[in-house]
Amino acid sequence: MPINLLHRLAAQDLPVAVSGGAQVDALRVLNLAGHVKATIPKPVRTLDGFEQPPATVTEITSLGRSMLHRFPLR
């Protein structure tokens, strides 16, 4: 879930590499919503389908920090 990823990112020193298709997809949602600034490479086609290279989060925006306060971890 994107908000859980946002909380995990806030607990780490940035920049942070995010890997794995599901995690990168959650990061895409956060990036499109304006909660983070991230560099997300396009998936690479392989013989077995596609592989998602790691993405890099460089910043949690003020909107993202606001979301962290509105939706604390339980």
Secondary structure, DSSP 8 states (H G I E B T S, - for coil): -HHHHHHHHHTS-SSEEE-SHHHHHHHHHHHHTTSEEEE----EEETTEEE---EEEEEE-HHHHHHHHHS---
